[in-house]
């Protein structure tokens, strides 16, 4: 078997999955942080209650 035939098709798959997981985790954290800064009236405009935020 030649060298190029034995190479992985996706050598950075684990790195890519880990990076995507970290990005999603950061986005969720940022979204929660922004929502907690909103007043109850602003949350009501979005159709949410303070108890829906889950912290």
KALIN-V899107 format. One record per residue. N is the residue number from 1. PSI is psi as a letter, one per 40 degrees, with the letter a starting at -180 (* if undefined). OMEGA is omega in whole degrees, -180 to 180 (* if undefined). Layout:
n=[N;N]
psi=[PSI;PSI]
omega=[OMEGA;OMEGA]
This chain:
n=[1;2;3;4;5;6;7;8;9;10;11;12;13;14;15;16;17;18;19;20;21;22;23;24;25;26;27;28;29;30;31;32;33;34;35;36;37;38;39;40;41;42;43;44;45;46;47;48;49;50;51;52;53;54;55]
psi=[h;i;d;d;d;e;i;i;d;g;d;f;d;d;d;d;d;d;d;d;d;d;d;d;d;d;d;d;d;d;d;d;d;d;d;d;e;i;i;d;d;d;d;d;d;e;f;i;i;d;d;e;d;e;*]
omega=[-180;-179;-177;178;-176;-179;177;179;-179;-174;-176;-177;179;178;-179;179;179;179;180;178;179;179;179;179;179;180;177;179;-179;179;178;-180;179;-179;180;178;-179;176;179;179;179;177;179;177;179;-179;-179;173;179;180;179;-175;170;178;*]
